[in-house]
């Protein structure tokens, strides 16, 4: 039974990531060269500001008893830090601060590594059977975050020109 659950979550995670990527490819990626980085980044940063929802992994009722602490705490705290970085970056990007670009880099690297670590820890510590209602986080939320991290890397590398 557990191996079927593992495959279903893997299928959900991969398929949802593909759907979000296709949507980005159709609607967002063609706009990257036309819009200012700020116009694309603020909605992405606002989305990531909601990563405090990862604290659900520490909440009774949102998960089943037995969720491995080795997964739950790093996932929840990593998401909380990512949310705080993204939220602070919203204000810096909106004001075109000289600190905006460096903070967006920090947020994007930290946030991406946090997601990859959470996926790894969930697998290593077999967290899936204990996810309960929080299952939607890796099945839906993580794919959206991964794709928007990818878009943010594209903006940082190709479209956000450094001021002279």
For each residue, the residues with C-beta under 8 A, 3 or more apart:
1: 4 5
2: 5 6 126 128 129
3: 6 7
4: 1 7 8
5: 1 2 8 9 128 129
6: 2 3 9 10 128
7: 3 4 10 11
8: 4 5 11 12
9: 5 6 12 13 128 131 135 138 139
10: 6 7 13 14
11: 7 8 14 15
12: 8 9 15 16 138 139 140
13: 9 10 16 17 119 138 139 142 143
14: 10 11 17 18
15: 11 12 18 19
16: 12 13 19 20 139 140 143 144
17: 13 14 20 21 143 146 147
18: 14 15 21 22
19: 15 16 22 23 143
20: 16 17 23 24 143 144 146 147
21: 17 18 24 25 147 150
22: 18 19 25 26
23: 19 20 26 27 28
24: 20 21 27 28 29 147 148 150 151
25: 21 22 28 29
26: 22 23 29 30
27: 23 24 30 31
28: 23 24 25 31 32 40 151
29: 24 25 26 32 151 154
30: 26 27 33 34
31: 27 28 34 35 40
32: 28 29 35 40 151 154 155 158 159
33: 30 159
34: 30 31
35: 31 32 39 40
36: 39 40
37: 40 41 93 155 159 160
38: 41 42 93 94 96
39: 35 36 42
40: 28 31 32 35 36 37 43 44 151 155
41: 37 38 44 45 89 93 104 152 155
42: 38 39 45 46 90 93 94
43: 40 46 47
44: 40 41 47 48 148 151 152
45: 41 42 48 49 86 87 89 90 93 104 107
46: 42 43 49 50 86 90
47: 43 44 50 86 144 145 148
48: 44 45 51 82 83 86 107 111 145 148
49: 45 46 52 83 86 87 90
50: 46 47 53 83
51: 48 54 79 80 82 83 86 111 145
52: 49 55 79 80 83
53: 50 56 79 137 141
54: 51 57 75 76 78 79 80 83 118 137
55: 52 58 59 76 79 80
56: 53 59 62 63 76 133 134 137
57: 54 62 63 67 71 72 73 75 76 134 137
58: 55 72 73 76
59: 55 56 62 63
60: 63 65
61: 132 133
62: 56 57 59 132 133 134
63: 56 57 59 60 67 72 130 131 132 133 134
64: 67 129 130 131 132
65: 60 130
66: 129 130
67: 57 63 64 71 72 127 130 131 132
68: 71 72 121 125 126 127 130
69: 72 73
70: 73 74 121 124 125
71: 57 67 68 74 75 118 121 122 124 125 127
72: 57 58 63 67 68 69 75 76 127
73: 57 58 69 70 76 77
74: 70 71 77 78 117 118 121
75: 54 57 71 72 78 79 114 117 118 121 122
76: 54 55 56 57 58 72 73 79 80
77: 73 74 80 81
78: 54 74 75 81 82 110 114 117 118
79: 51 52 53 54 55 75 76 82 83 114 118
80: 51 52 54 55 76 77 83 84
81: 77 78 84 85 110 114
82: 48 51 78 79 85 86 107 110 111 114
83: 48 49 50 51 52 54 79 80 86 87
84: 80 81 87 88
85: 81 82 88 89 103 106 107 110 111
86: 45 46 47 48 49 51 82 83 89 90 107 111
87: 45 49 83 84 90 91
88: 84 85 91 92 103
89: 41 45 85 86 92 93 100 103 104 107
90: 42 45 46 49 86 87 93 94
91: 87 88 94 95 97
92: 88 89 95 97 99 100 103
93: 37 38 41 42 45 89 90 96 97 100 104
94: 38 42 90 91
95: 91 92 100
96: 38 93 100
97: 91 92 93 100
98: 101 163
99: 92 102 103
100: 89 92 93 95 96 97 103 104
101: 98 104 105 156 160 162
102: 99 105 106
103: 85 88 89 92 99 100 106 107
104: 41 45 89 93 100 101 107 108 152 156
105: 101 102 108 109 156
106: 85 102 103 109 110
107: 45 48 82 85 86 89 103 104 110 111
108: 104 105 111 112 149 152 153 156
109: 105 106 112 113
110: 78 81 82 85 106 107 113 114
111: 48 51 82 85 86 107 108 114 115 145 149
112: 108 109 115 116 146 149 153
113: 109 110 116 117
114: 75 78 79 81 82 110 111 117 118
115: 111 112 118 119 142 145 146 149
116: 112 113 119 120
117: 74 75 78 113 114 120 121
118: 54 71 74 75 78 79 114 115 121 122 138 142
119: 13 115 116 122 123 138 142
120: 116 117 123 124
121: 68 70 71 74 75 117 118 124 125 127
122: 71 75 118 119 125 127 128 138
123: 119 120 126 127
124: 70 71 120 121
125: 68 70 71 121 122
126: 2 68 123 129
127: 67 68 71 72 121 122 123 130 131
128: 2 5 6 9 122 131 135
129: 2 5 64 66 126
130: 63 64 65 66 67 68 127
131: 9 63 64 67 127 128 134 135 137 138
132: 61 62 63 64 67 135
133: 56 61 62 63 136
134: 56 57 62 63 131 137
135: 9 128 131 132 138 139
136: 133 139 140 141
137: 53 54 56 57 131 134 140 141 142
138: 9 12 13 118 119 122 131 135 141 142
139: 9 12 13 16 135 136 142 143
140: 12 16 136 137 143 144
141: 53 136 137 138 144 145
142: 13 115 118 119 137 138 139 145 146
143: 13 16 17 19 20 139 140 146 147
144: 16 20 47 140 141 147 148
145: 47 48 51 111 115 141 142 148 149
146: 17 20 112 115 142 143 149 150
147: 17 20 21 24 143 144 150 151
148: 24 44 47 48 144 145 151 152
149: 108 111 112 115 145 146 152 153
150: 21 24 146 147 153 154
151: 24 28 29 32 40 44 147 148 154 155
152: 41 44 104 108 148 149 155 156
153: 108 112 149 150 156 157
154: 29 32 150 151 157 158 159
155: 32 37 40 41 151 152 158 159 160
156: 101 104 105 108 152 153 159 160
157: 153 154
158: 32 154 155
159: 32 33 37 154 155 156
160: 37 101 155 156
161:
162: 101
163: 98
164:
